[in-house]
Amino acid sequence: MKKLLCLFVSALLLLSVVGTATAQDRKIKDTIVFAQSADATSLDPHEIVNLRSFGVYSNIYEGLVALDADGEIVPALATEWEQIDEKSFRFTLRDGVMFHNGEKLTSEDVKFSFERMINSKIVSTYVSFLESVEVVDELNFIMHMKIPYSQLMITLTIPCCTIVSKKAVEDAGEAFGRNPVGTGPYKFVEWRESESITLTANENYWGEAAKTKNLMMRVIPEGSQRSIMLETGEVDVGYDILANDAKRMLDDPNLTLLHEVGQRFSVVYFKANSQGPVGNPAVRRALEYAIDKDELVDAVVYGFGQSGSLYGTPKTNGYNPEKDLVEYNPE
């Protein structure tokens, strides 16, 4: 398929109220309230992949490794790893990590989690390269891959590749998505469907303790309402802010607009095997030349984005900014 149009827009337009007090006068709030456009559909990372759910369960679960602010791989639940051969990696778990149910994290939980991913109808595609997980001892295990796979470490940072408690899943069964248990800085408290989800700080977290005791995600479907609630201070953080509102909020001294190119994009497809005109690659190329993508970015998302020609964005691992770039050219 030929991409006709690809607009790189930020994965999240996130707004947070920072107030006008000086740094010395500011106090840490007991509860941070953030607004999303829709409710989570599940808090089971191996059964659902969407931003609404991830915005909540990313605080509950952790992966073996993580990405730092510069996009570099750093230790998380695993502290060490080494490549044994072209299809095998050995990992060592962080000792003393506890799940929210009081169970200690072990290699058996890792093996259970990845086998669960492999058997999932939803997320199995993300770990299709994985053959098996071999438990060496309580804190050491080996990942065996079907093929040499250079993207292993970056794959381990995605939301579905997080580790769950074997005991908690077996105890909860199909209800685990409503009773999540992870190792993260926050643990689950309450889910009021279509209204809110509440989390509280994990007092036994292995890493730096959460500075805010509680997190509450409120479901606010209407974009303009989320913006108003930010401006009035009713919520502290807002996701999925409309581009026309974001432009106005840049001038509000009480709000901070965080925006950058992310991994969300808009794209138009044509069937390459079509019996009509678009079956001709020259026609598809001509159509791409005929569309001013930069003008669309300015008109549709008020400049909060950038144009391109690839199935991916600059944040995508392996992105090549010079590959297949087709610029507006009416002639």
LOLUMLO-598698 format. One record per residue (C-alpha): residue number from 1; residue in one letter; z, y, x. Coordinates in Angstrom, 1 decimal, padded with zeros to 4 digits. Layout:
BEGIN
REC,NUM,A,Z,Y,X
...
***
This chain:
BEGIN
REC,1,M,000.0,000.0,000.0
REC,2,K,-000.8,003.5,001.2
REC,3,K,001.9,006.2,000.8
REC,4,L,000.4,009.2,-000.8
REC,5,L,003.4,011.4,-000.8
REC,6,C,006.8,011.1,000.9
REC,7,L,009.4,013.8,000.7
REC,8,F,012.4,013.4,002.9
REC,9,V,015.4,014.8,000.9
REC,10,S,019.0,014.5,001.8
REC,11,A,020.8,011.3,000.7
REC,12,L,023.6,013.4,-000.6
REC,13,L,024.0,017.1,-001.3
REC,14,L,027.8,017.2,-001.0
REC,15,L,029.9,020.2,-001.9
REC,16,S,033.6,020.6,-001.2
REC,17,V,036.0,023.4,-002.0
REC,18,V,037.7,024.7,001.1
REC,19,G,039.6,027.7,-000.2
REC,20,T,040.1,031.1,001.4
REC,21,A,043.4,030.4,003.1
REC,22,T,043.7,030.4,006.9
REC,23,A,043.9,027.0,008.7
REC,24,Q,047.7,027.5,009.2
REC,25,D,048.3,028.2,005.6
REC,26,R,046.3,025.3,004.1
REC,27,K,048.2,022.3,002.8
REC,28,I,047.0,018.8,002.5
REC,29,K,046.5,017.9,-001.2
REC,30,D,048.2,014.9,-002.7
REC,31,T,045.0,014.0,-004.6
REC,32,I,041.4,014.7,-003.8
REC,33,V,039.1,014.6,-006.8
REC,34,F,035.4,014.0,-006.3
REC,35,A,032.7,014.0,-009.0
REC,36,Q,029.7,011.6,-009.2
REC,37,S,026.8,011.6,-011.7
REC,38,A,027.5,008.0,-012.8
REC,39,D,030.2,005.3,-012.8
REC,40,A,030.3,002.6,-010.2
REC,41,T,028.9,-000.7,-011.6
REC,42,S,031.1,-002.9,-009.4
REC,43,L,033.4,-002.7,-006.5
REC,44,D,032.2,-006.0,-005.1
REC,45,P,030.0,-005.1,-002.0
REC,46,H,028.2,-008.4,-002.2
REC,47,E,027.2,-008.0,-005.8
REC,48,I,025.9,-004.5,-006.0
REC,49,V,024.0,-002.0,-003.9
REC,50,N,023.9,001.6,-005.2
REC,51,L,025.3,004.9,-004.0
REC,52,R,027.6,005.4,-007.0
REC,53,S,029.5,002.2,-006.1
REC,54,F,029.3,002.7,-002.4
REC,55,G,030.8,006.2,-002.8
REC,56,V,034.0,004.4,-004.0
REC,57,Y,034.1,001.1,-002.2
REC,58,S,033.3,002.5,001.3
REC,59,N,037.0,003.6,001.2
REC,60,I,038.2,000.1,000.4
REC,61,Y,036.1,-002.2,002.7
REC,62,E,035.1,-002.2,006.4
REC,63,G,032.5,-003.9,008.4
REC,64,L,032.6,-005.5,011.9
REC,65,V,031.2,-002.3,013.4
REC,66,A,030.5,001.2,012.2
REC,67,L,028.5,004.3,013.0
REC,68,D,030.1,007.4,014.4
REC,69,A,029.1,011.0,013.7
REC,70,D,026.3,010.8,016.2
REC,71,G,024.9,007.6,014.7
REC,72,E,026.2,005.4,017.6
REC,73,I,027.6,001.8,017.0
REC,74,V,031.4,001.8,017.5
REC,75,P,034.0,-001.0,017.0
REC,76,A,035.6,-001.4,013.5
REC,77,L,037.0,-004.8,012.5
REC,78,A,035.4,-006.3,015.6
REC,79,T,036.5,-004.9,019.0
REC,80,E,034.2,-006.8,021.3
REC,81,W,030.8,-008.5,021.1
REC,82,E,028.4,-010.1,023.5
REC,83,Q,025.0,-011.7,023.2
REC,84,I,025.1,-015.4,024.2
REC,85,D,021.4,-016.1,023.9
REC,86,E,018.4,-014.6,022.0
REC,87,K,019.7,-016.0,018.7
REC,88,S,023.5,-015.9,019.1
REC,89,F,026.2,-013.3,019.3
REC,90,R,029.9,-013.8,019.9
REC,91,F,032.4,-011.4,018.3
REC,92,T,036.2,-010.8,018.7
REC,93,L,038.2,-009.5,015.8
REC,94,R,040.8,-006.7,016.0
REC,95,D,044.2,-008.5,016.0
REC,96,G,046.8,-007.6,013.3
REC,97,V,044.5,-006.3,010.6
REC,98,M,045.8,-006.9,007.1
REC,99,F,044.0,-007.0,003.8
REC,100,H,045.4,-005.0,000.9
REC,101,N,046.9,-008.3,-000.5
REC,102,G,049.0,-008.9,002.6
REC,103,E,046.7,-011.6,004.1
REC,104,K,045.8,-011.3,007.7
REC,105,L,042.1,-010.9,008.6
REC,106,T,040.7,-013.9,010.4
REC,107,S,037.4,-015.4,011.4
REC,108,E,037.5,-017.6,008.3
REC,109,D,037.3,-014.4,006.2
REC,110,V,034.2,-013.3,008.2
REC,111,K,032.6,-016.7,007.8
REC,112,F,033.4,-016.7,004.0
REC,113,S,032.0,-013.1,003.6
REC,114,F,028.7,-013.8,005.3
REC,115,E,028.2,-017.1,003.5
REC,116,R,028.8,-015.2,000.3
REC,117,M,026.2,-012.6,001.2
REC,118,I,023.7,-015.3,002.1
REC,119,N,024.2,-016.9,-001.4
REC,120,S,024.2,-013.6,-003.3
REC,121,K,021.2,-012.8,-005.5
REC,122,I,021.7,-009.2,-004.8
REC,123,V,022.3,-008.7,-001.0
REC,124,S,020.9,-011.9,000.5
REC,125,T,017.8,-010.1,001.7
REC,126,Y,019.9,-008.0,004.1
REC,127,V,021.1,-011.1,005.9
REC,128,S,018.0,-013.2,005.6
REC,129,F,018.0,-013.5,009.5
REC,130,L,021.4,-015.2,009.6
REC,131,E,021.6,-019.0,010.0
REC,132,S,025.4,-019.4,010.1
REC,133,V,028.8,-018.2,011.3
REC,134,E,030.7,-020.5,013.6
REC,135,V,034.5,-020.1,013.7
REC,136,V,035.8,-020.4,017.3
REC,137,D,039.4,-019.6,016.6
REC,138,E,041.4,-017.2,014.5
REC,139,L,039.9,-014.1,016.1
REC,140,N,036.6,-015.3,017.6
REC,141,F,033.4,-016.4,015.9
REC,142,I,029.7,-016.8,016.7
REC,143,M,026.8,-015.5,014.6
REC,144,H,023.8,-017.8,014.8
REC,145,M,020.5,-016.3,013.7
REC,146,K,017.3,-018.0,012.6
REC,147,I,015.2,-015.7,014.8
REC,148,P,015.8,-013.2,017.6
REC,149,Y,016.8,-010.1,015.6
REC,150,S,017.1,-006.7,017.4
REC,151,Q,018.5,-004.9,014.3
REC,152,L,021.6,-007.1,014.1
REC,153,M,024.2,-004.4,015.0
REC,154,I,022.7,-001.7,012.8
REC,155,T,022.5,-004.2,009.9
REC,156,L,026.2,-004.8,010.3
REC,157,T,026.9,-001.2,009.4
REC,158,I,025.3,-001.2,005.9
REC,159,P,027.6,-001.2,002.9
REC,160,C,027.0,-004.8,001.8
REC,161,C,027.9,-006.3,005.2
REC,162,T,031.6,-005.6,004.8
REC,163,I,034.4,-008.2,005.0
REC,164,V,036.3,-009.4,001.9
REC,165,S,039.5,-011.4,001.6
REC,166,K,038.6,-015.1,001.1
REC,167,K,041.9,-015.6,-000.8
REC,168,A,041.4,-012.6,-003.0
REC,169,V,037.9,-013.6,-004.0
REC,170,E,039.0,-017.1,-004.8
REC,171,D,042.0,-015.9,-006.8
REC,172,A,040.0,-013.3,-008.8
REC,173,G,036.8,-015.2,-009.3
REC,174,E,034.2,-013.3,-011.2
REC,175,A,036.7,-010.5,-011.8
REC,176,F,036.8,-009.6,-008.1
REC,177,G,034.5,-006.6,-008.6
REC,178,R,037.2,-005.1,-010.8
REC,179,N,040.0,-006.1,-008.5
REC,180,P,038.7,-005.3,-005.0
REC,181,V,040.6,-006.2,-001.8
REC,182,G,039.6,-005.0,001.6
REC,183,T,041.0,-003.7,004.8
REC,184,G,040.1,-000.1,004.5
REC,185,P,042.2,003.1,004.5
REC,186,Y,042.5,003.1,000.7
REC,187,K,043.3,000.4,-001.8
REC,188,F,042.4,000.1,-005.5
REC,189,V,044.7,001.3,-008.2
REC,190,E,042.9,001.8,-011.5
REC,191,W,039.4,001.8,-013.1
REC,192,R,039.0,003.7,-016.4
REC,193,E,035.4,002.8,-017.3
REC,194,S,033.0,005.7,-017.6
REC,195,E,035.9,008.1,-016.7
REC,196,S,037.5,007.6,-013.3
REC,197,I,038.5,005.3,-010.5
REC,198,T,041.7,005.9,-008.6
REC,199,L,042.5,004.7,-005.0
REC,200,T,045.7,005.2,-003.0
REC,201,A,046.3,005.3,000.7
REC,202,N,046.8,001.9,002.5
REC,203,E,050.2,002.2,004.2
REC,204,N,049.4,-000.8,006.4
REC,205,Y,046.0,000.5,007.7
REC,206,W,045.3,-000.5,011.3
REC,207,G,043.6,002.8,012.1
REC,208,E,044.4,006.4,011.6
REC,209,A,046.4,006.9,008.4
REC,210,A,044.7,008.7,005.5
REC,211,K,045.8,012.3,005.3
REC,212,T,045.5,012.4,001.5
REC,213,K,047.6,010.0,-000.6
REC,214,N,045.2,009.5,-003.5
REC,215,L,041.4,009.7,-004.2
REC,216,M,040.0,010.0,-007.7
REC,217,M,036.4,009.6,-008.5
REC,218,R,035.5,011.2,-011.8
REC,219,V,032.3,010.5,-013.7
REC,220,I,030.5,013.7,-014.6
REC,221,P,026.9,012.9,-015.7
REC,222,E,025.7,016.5,-016.2
REC,223,G,024.7,018.1,-012.9
REC,224,S,025.4,021.7,-014.1
REC,225,Q,028.9,020.7,-015.2
REC,226,R,029.6,019.2,-011.8
REC,227,S,028.6,022.6,-010.2
REC,228,I,030.8,024.5,-012.6
REC,229,M,033.8,022.2,-012.0
REC,230,L,033.4,022.8,-008.3
REC,231,E,033.3,026.6,-008.8
REC,232,T,036.4,026.6,-010.9
REC,233,G,038.2,024.2,-008.5
REC,234,E,038.6,021.4,-011.1
REC,235,V,037.1,019.0,-008.6
REC,236,D,037.2,019.2,-004.8
REC,237,V,034.0,017.4,-003.9
REC,238,G,030.7,017.0,-005.8
REC,239,Y,027.9,014.6,-005.1
REC,240,D,024.3,014.8,-006.4
REC,241,I,024.4,018.6,-006.7
REC,242,L,021.2,019.9,-008.2
REC,243,A,019.0,021.7,-005.7
REC,244,N,018.8,024.9,-007.8
REC,245,D,022.6,025.0,-008.0
REC,246,A,023.0,024.3,-004.2
REC,247,K,020.9,027.4,-003.4
REC,248,R,023.4,029.5,-005.3
REC,249,M,026.4,027.9,-003.9
REC,250,L,025.4,028.7,-000.3
REC,251,D,026.6,032.2,-001.1
REC,252,D,029.9,031.2,-002.6
REC,253,P,032.7,031.9,-000.1
REC,254,N,035.0,029.2,-001.7
REC,255,L,032.5,026.4,-001.4
REC,256,T,031.0,024.6,001.6
REC,257,L,027.6,023.0,001.1
REC,258,L,027.0,020.0,003.4
REC,259,H,023.4,019.0,003.5
REC,260,E,021.1,017.3,006.0
REC,261,V,018.2,014.9,006.0
REC,262,G,019.4,011.5,004.9
REC,263,Q,017.8,008.2,003.9
REC,264,R,016.7,009.0,000.4
REC,265,F,013.0,009.8,-000.2
REC,266,S,010.4,010.1,-003.0
REC,267,V,007.1,008.3,-002.6
REC,268,V,003.9,007.7,-004.6
REC,269,Y,002.2,004.3,-004.3
REC,270,F,-001.3,003.2,-005.0
REC,271,K,-002.5,-000.4,-005.2
REC,272,A,-004.5,-001.1,-002.1
REC,273,N,-006.3,-004.0,-003.9
REC,274,S,-007.3,-001.9,-006.9
REC,275,Q,-010.8,-002.3,-008.3
REC,276,G,-010.9,001.4,-009.0
REC,277,P,-011.3,004.4,-006.6
REC,278,V,-007.9,004.0,-005.0
REC,279,G,-008.9,000.6,-003.7
REC,280,N,-010.9,002.6,-001.1
REC,281,P,-008.6,003.6,001.8
REC,282,A,-010.7,006.8,002.3
REC,283,V,-009.9,007.9,-001.2
REC,284,R,-006.2,007.3,-000.7
REC,285,R,-006.4,009.3,002.6
REC,286,A,-008.3,012.1,000.8
REC,287,L,-005.7,012.3,-001.9
REC,288,E,-002.9,012.7,000.7
REC,289,Y,-004.9,015.4,002.5
REC,290,A,-005.2,017.2,-000.9
REC,291,I,-001.5,017.5,-001.6
REC,292,D,000.6,020.3,000.0
REC,293,K,003.9,018.4,000.5
REC,294,D,005.7,021.4,002.1
REC,295,E,004.9,023.4,-001.1
REC,296,L,006.4,020.6,-003.2
REC,297,V,009.6,020.6,-001.1
REC,298,D,010.0,024.3,-001.6
REC,299,A,009.2,024.2,-005.4
REC,300,V,010.9,021.0,-006.4
REC,301,V,014.0,020.8,-004.2
REC,302,Y,014.2,024.5,-003.2
REC,303,G,013.7,023.7,000.5
REC,304,F,016.5,021.1,000.7
REC,305,G,014.3,018.4,002.3
REC,306,Q,011.2,017.9,004.5
REC,307,S,007.8,016.3,004.1
REC,308,G,006.5,013.2,005.9
REC,309,S,004.1,010.3,005.6
REC,310,L,006.3,007.2,006.4
REC,311,Y,008.4,004.8,004.4
REC,312,G,011.6,006.1,005.9
REC,313,T,013.2,009.2,007.1
REC,314,P,014.3,010.6,010.5
REC,315,K,017.7,008.9,009.9
REC,316,T,016.1,005.5,009.7
REC,317,N,016.5,003.4,012.8
REC,318,G,013.2,003.1,014.7
REC,319,Y,011.6,006.2,012.9
REC,320,N,008.6,007.6,014.7
REC,321,P,007.9,011.2,013.8
REC,322,E,004.4,011.1,015.2
REC,323,K,003.2,007.9,013.4
REC,324,D,000.7,008.3,010.6
REC,325,L,001.5,012.0,009.9
REC,326,V,-001.0,013.3,007.4
REC,327,E,-000.9,017.1,006.9
REC,328,Y,-002.3,019.2,004.1
REC,329,N,-006.0,019.8,004.7
REC,330,P,-008.2,020.7,001.7
REC,331,E,-011.3,020.9,003.8
***
